[in-house]
Each structure stands twice: as structure tokens, then as C-alpha cells.
Amino acid sequence: MTSRTVTLLDVARAAGVSKSTVSDALQGSGRVAAATRDRVRAVAEELGYRPNSAARRLRRSSTGAIGLHLPRTATRLDYYMNLAFGAVERAQEEGFDVMLLAPTGIAGGGDSRGSGDSAGPASPASPTSPAGTPSPAGPPSGPIASRVDGLLVIDPEVDDSAVPGLLDAGVPVVTGERYLGPTAAPTGAVICDNAASLTALLDHVTERGARHPAVLAPAGTSAWATALRATADSWARERGVAVALRTVPFAATPGEAEETTLALLRTDPSVDAVICAPDGAAPGVLRAAATLGRPVGPGSLPTAAPHARTAPVSHPRTPLLVASCVDGTATRSAEPPVTAVDLRPAAYGRACAELLCDILAGRTTPDTVRRHAWALETRAST
């Protein structure tokens, strides 16, 4: 069947079901048993069936597209690019194109896993290219609700002026992380336990011998940034361990992380572990350690009484543990490789798109909140 376009009828014949059953199974509608749905989808994949998007849109009065709103610094960070590709991949499995919405510049704002230049008012982009890459386009020609069936809003920030309008656009909205602002709540959300991930890192470095950890926490008003700053404080109080907390830009560069770490270690040389939050910034911490002659890794750090209240006096050759709140190419390829929290961004993007598709198809109810799992990847830096 590779010499011509595979039709719905071809799939029905191969799967041994009716054409209407195939349609319901592929669209997630109707009352189709899970085993039948899975068999139909497997047959469709094997035959190379691709839905006629134009016909589907006419049948369901659909635009055939969903919008994706990313933070302003998205193009600078691997995390958001991987997340976007995951979302695109999952949306296309449901027959949706993805339209990238241009970020909004906020005067004085500093969030979105970093700070970026103003890109003007939020505007829909063209549908994804054949390769599945969302690409920006010109200004909108009408209300966003007339151009998309639903919206994905990733890491929504309280000071992003575009977010309230997106939440009130009249279409289902799924957020990646909770929105902490005062306006309408999203239709659904996919969240990570960010407090637990930083707690795991702090527990890990103290178990490896650190007595006086530091956290380079992100500035900004997203749920992720807010949770990390609050957790650093609460962990210190609960464990009785002093934590040196420094705030850096949400998407701090390695250079900014290096500058902050140098100032920190020169001011407080007893710091024996640095946890760097922003994506891709940890190599700057490694450079600062090298500049000050601090070897990176457990080395000769003590391992007893991990929650001792008094930190030992450090000297220039005292080992420094280094970890990151976001895993990626920079942490994996660093020398030494850096312990990090793998937030699984591609899978996260898929999960966000899947929830939105489930809401649009009636497979789940509005107000659904799903949790996304992370993993701690321990490496030579700790």
C-alpha cells in the first residue's frame, strides 16, 4: 500500500473493523474498546496512514491547529526547544499543526528561565513546517480563538502581559506548570514537583559531605522559579543547615553564573557545594571553581554528620560539589559531567499536548492536573 495514499477504508479492512470504528479510534471519539483502539492505531501506523487534515477540520468545525506560547528566552535554551519538539510530535499524532505564539516583551520583566528582548505583542505563527518545527510568522489577522482549537502556555509568568489574554481566549488552555497570577485558571495543567527536585539535590550534596551548600536560584515569577527560592529557604530551616542563596537571571548565561560563583566563594570560602538552577549555566560554576583552585567532586569532603550546624573552615583546595536543577547538553558534556535533575523536556511537551488533545476530544474533563516525573542524574561533579 505504499504506492498510493492509504485510506481510512484500507485501515478498516486490515484491522477487521468498520470504517466508522477506525475513525472513532483514531480521533479518540465514540465508544471504542481500548484493545480495539490500540489495534486500529497500530494498523494505521504500520500502513502509513495519514489523516486528511482538511476533511477532519470541516467535520468538526476545527482549525486543525493549537497554539504554543513559550517564554521569551526559549530560543536560547535547549530545554524549551526539546519541549516544543515533544509537543509538536504529540499534536501531529492527533492531526494538529502547532502555531508558535511570539512572546511579549515586559518592561522590567526578568522571568521565563531568563531575560530576553521584546518580541512585540503575542501573535500566532504559521503552522509547523513539514519537518514539524514551529516557525514564527507575521502579525495576527484575527482573534486567537478563531485560529486555534486550544493553547499550550509553558511556564506562565505573572508579569507576562500576554498570559491573561491567552487564558481568557475562549479556547481550552493547558499550562506547563501552574499559573500563579490572579486571572482565570487554565483548563488543565501538567506540573512537576519542583520543591522535591531541589530537595533531592540538597539532600544529595549533604549526603556526599557538603556542610554549607549554596543555591543560585532563578529570579522571576513563574511557578518553577518561585518554588526553587522557597524550597532553598525551607530546606535550610528544616535541616538546620545554612544555605547561601543567590538570585541570578532566570536564564543566566555561563558567564553570569561564573561571576556570581566567584563573588560567592571569595566572600564565603566555606561554601562547599553550588547548585545552579538555570539551564546551561553550570559550566560557569566549574570555571569559577577552576579559577579559585577548587577541585570539583567529592574529593576529601567529610561524610559523617551531614546535617552538622557548623561548617568547617575551607581553604583554596577544598573540593567543591556542583549540581544543576536542569539537565541538558551543557551538564552532560561538561568536564567533569555535572549532576543534574533531568526534567525530561520532550516528554513534558508531549504530556502537555496530550492533555490538551484529550480535553479537546472529550477524553478527559476540564480542570485536570497531571504530574510529570523527573529524575536525578548523579555524575562525577558530586
Secondary structure, DSSP 8 states (H G I E B T S, - for coil): -TTS---HHHHHHHHTS-HHHHHHHHHT-SS--HHHHHHHHHHHHHHT----HHHHHHHHT--SEEEEE--TTGGG-HHHHHHHHHHHHHHHHTT-EEEEE-----TT---SSS------S----B---TTS--B--S--SS-GGGT-SEEEEES--TT-THHHHHHTSSS-EEEES---SSS---SEEEE--HHHHHHHHHHHHHHTT-SSEEEEEE-SSSHHHHHHHHHHHHHHHHHT---EEEEE-TT--HHHHHHHHHHHHHH-TT--EEEE-STT-HHHHHHHHHHTT--BSSTT---S-TT-SS-----TTS-BEEEESS-SHHHHSSSS--EEEE--HHHHHHHHHHHHHHHHTTSS-TTEEEE---EEE--TT-
